[in-house]
Amino acid sequence: MKVLVLGGDGYLGWPAALHLSEHGHEVAVLDNGARRGYDDELGVTSLVPIRGLDERVAAWEEVSGTRLPVYHGDLLDAEFTRDTLAEFRPDAVVHFAEQRSAPYSMLDRAHATYTQHNNVVGTLNLLYAIAETDPGTHLVKLGTLGEYGTPNIDIEEGWLTVEHNGRTDRVLFPKRPGSFYHLSKVHDSHNIEFTCRAWGLRATDLNQGVVYGHHTDQTARDPRLATRFDYDAVFGTVLNRFTIQAVLGEPLTVYGSGGQTRGVIDIRDTVECVRLAVENPAERGEFRVFNQLTESFSVGELAKLVADTHPGGTEVAHLDNPRVEADRHHYRVASTGLPALGLRPHLLADTLITSLFDLVERHADRVDRSALLPGVQWRLPGR
Ligand SMILES: NC(=O)c1ccc[n+]([C@@H]2O[C@H](COP(=O)([O-])OP(=O)(O)OC[C@H]3O[C@@H](n4cnc5c(N)ncnc54)[C@H](O)[C@@H]3O)[C@@H](O)[C@H]2O)c1
């Protein structure tokens, strides 16, 4: 299949592009470089050095003998987005190209409006581009489990059958997310569902858990193919951040009691889920939702796991929670769609933590310790 990967320079988009390419698909990537710009703005950088996009692509060509065309540009540029689809004519578009940090979106008004504008308008431009070039193109969109929040009922796979006053309907699962970033993903989901219903587009929304890990089979082949690995309090996902803190001998920073439970997934399973979704497209007019997680842990459990595994002994520090979120709550998430397509997950207990420790040790001199502490408050000043 011809697959266009949007956000193909990012933590997940780059390894997903290589995974699809290795599996015989004709892949092109698109990116506007925004993620590297956030690094400059925040004064941090990926723990693992990463090459420029063109250099990475050249390295992949050298290693695999496969070409990976690059489109440098912004989804906010509607003409560029449409022209790219018109030129490449993809069977599937995998959409990773969004601002994806909750703390970044909560920094202040400018970052909240940037996040929602970038994500919601970029996705709308994409929906129009698909409708105008080939409405049969399958959109595989990265959503997040955070869209659901932590309701006191089980989380279903996107849809919920509701009985009310003697009548029944199938509705989108009610969402109660916890940041302006997560809200942007909810708005996307609604816009995408509407275009499936109104225009007959076909889409798969992958409501993904928090991703951990670094290597995939493809990125491990050459250091020039490495993907980014973020550790700072704004962009670092929780398990990646804990492994860095453990190696540096810093306390693992758990916000509040650590009872917050989240779905998680290994980066190798992320890229495989994307492949499965691409190769098994939604029907025309279908808005299909998969909950893309393999396990759930509380933040406290993750901290304990890292502390118990790290040979040096590690402390856990409970900080006042800068976020507004439930500390203890019900959390059970249905996830049957991707296993039914053949997903065989890597489980945290069998994996990696030691290999992540090695990775961090190799690059420990690149860490800016001050970037590990949370600086972004969810509450308004003075409240
Ligand atoms: N990393 C996670 O743990 C996680 C968990 C759940 C969902 N997701 C979702 O997966 C997607 C990718 O996440 P990631 O961790 O790889 O993020 P990332 O920031 O590393 O990658 C996103 C890429 O998209 C590009 N981009 C952003 N806005 C763009 C625009 N307007 N036009 C073109 N390119 C643009 C950025 O430059 C970046 O390279 C996001 O949509 C995110 O919401 C990620």
The ligand as a Tripos MOL2 file, in Angstrom:
@<TRIPOS>MOLECULE
LIG
   44    48     1     0     0
SMALL
NO_CHARGES

@<TRIPOS>ATOM
      1 N1          4.0730    9.7090   22.8500 N.am      1 LIG1
      2 C1          3.0370    9.2010   23.4990 C.2       1 LIG1
      3 O1          3.1710    8.6150   24.5970 O.2       1 LIG1
      4 C2          1.6560    9.3010   22.9000 C.ar      1 LIG1
      5 C3          0.5790    8.7160   23.6120 C.ar      1 LIG1
      6 C4         -0.7110    8.7990   23.0620 C.ar      1 LIG1
      7 C5         -0.9120    9.4400   21.8550 C.ar      1 LIG1
      8 N2          0.1510    9.9930   21.1860 N.ar      1 LIG1
      9 C6         -0.1190   10.6790   19.9190 C.3       1 LIG1
     10 O2          0.7770   10.2300   18.9120 O.3       1 LIG1
     11 C7          1.1310   11.3070   18.0560 C.3       1 LIG1
     12 C8          2.6450   11.3900   17.9310 C.3       1 LIG1
     13 O3          3.2260   11.5320   19.2240 O.3       1 LIG1
     14 P1          4.8020   11.6780   19.3860 P.3       1 LIG1
     15 O4          5.1200   11.3380   20.7930 O.co2     1 LIG1
     16 O5          5.4740   11.0020   18.2790 O.co2     1 LIG1
     17 O6          4.9350   13.2760   19.2090 O.3       1 LIG1
     18 P2          6.1140   14.1360   18.5470 P.3       1 LIG1
     19 O7          5.9110   15.5390   18.9910 O.co2     1 LIG1
     20 O8          7.4370   13.5060   18.8000 O.co2     1 LIG1
     21 O9          5.7870   14.0020   16.9750 O.3       1 LIG1
     22 C9          4.8180   14.7780   16.3230 C.3       1 LIG1
     23 C10         5.4200   15.2680   14.9990 C.3       1 LIG1
     24 O10         4.4310   16.0210   14.3000 O.3       1 LIG1
     25 C11         5.0290   17.1970   13.7730 C.3       1 LIG1
     26 N3          3.9730   18.2220   13.6530 N.ar      1 LIG1
     27 C12         3.2860   18.8330   14.6590 C.ar      1 LIG1
     28 N4          2.4020   19.7070   14.1490 N.ar      1 LIG1
     29 C13         2.5150   19.6360   12.8010 C.ar      1 LIG1
     30 C14         1.8720   20.2980   11.7240 C.ar      1 LIG1
     31 N5          0.9400   21.2480   11.9440 N.pl3     1 LIG1
     32 N6          2.2410   20.0000   10.4620 N.ar      1 LIG1
     33 C15         3.2040   19.0620   10.2170 C.ar      1 LIG1
     34 N7          3.8490   18.4090   11.1930 N.ar      1 LIG1
     35 C16         3.5050   18.6920   12.4730 C.ar      1 LIG1
     36 C17         6.1350   17.5610   14.7600 C.3       1 LIG1
     37 O11         7.1530   18.3320   14.1750 O.3       1 LIG1
     38 C18         6.6210   16.1850   15.2260 C.3       1 LIG1
     39 O12         7.7260   15.7440   14.4580 O.3       1 LIG1
     40 C19         0.4840   12.5510   18.6190 C.3       1 LIG1
     41 O13        -0.6830   12.8600   17.8920 O.3       1 LIG1
     42 C20         0.1250   12.1710   20.0380 C.3       1 LIG1
     43 O14        -1.0160   12.8460   20.4670 O.3       1 LIG1
     44 C21         1.4180    9.9410   21.6900 C.ar      1 LIG1
@<TRIPOS>BOND
     1     1     2 1
     2     2     3 2
     3     2     4 1
     4     4     5 ar
     5     4    44 ar
     6     5     6 ar
     7     6     7 ar
     8     7     8 ar
     9     8     9 1
    10     8    44 ar
    11     9    10 1
    12     9    42 1
    13    10    11 1
    14    11    12 1
    15    11    40 1
    16    12    13 1
    17    13    14 1
    18    14    15 2
    19    14    16 1
    20    14    17 1
    21    17    18 1
    22    18    19 2
    23    18    20 1
    24    18    21 1
    25    21    22 1
    26    22    23 1
    27    23    24 1
    28    23    38 1
    29    24    25 1
    30    25    26 1
    31    25    36 1
    32    26    27 ar
    33    26    35 ar
    34    27    28 ar
    35    28    29 ar
    36    29    30 ar
    37    29    35 ar
    38    30    31 1
    39    30    32 ar
    40    32    33 ar
    41    33    34 ar
    42    34    35 ar
    43    36    37 1
    44    36    38 1
    45    38    39 1
    46    40    41 1
    47    40    42 1
    48    42    43 1
@<TRIPOS>SUBSTRUCTURE
     1 LIG1         1 GROUP 0 **** ****
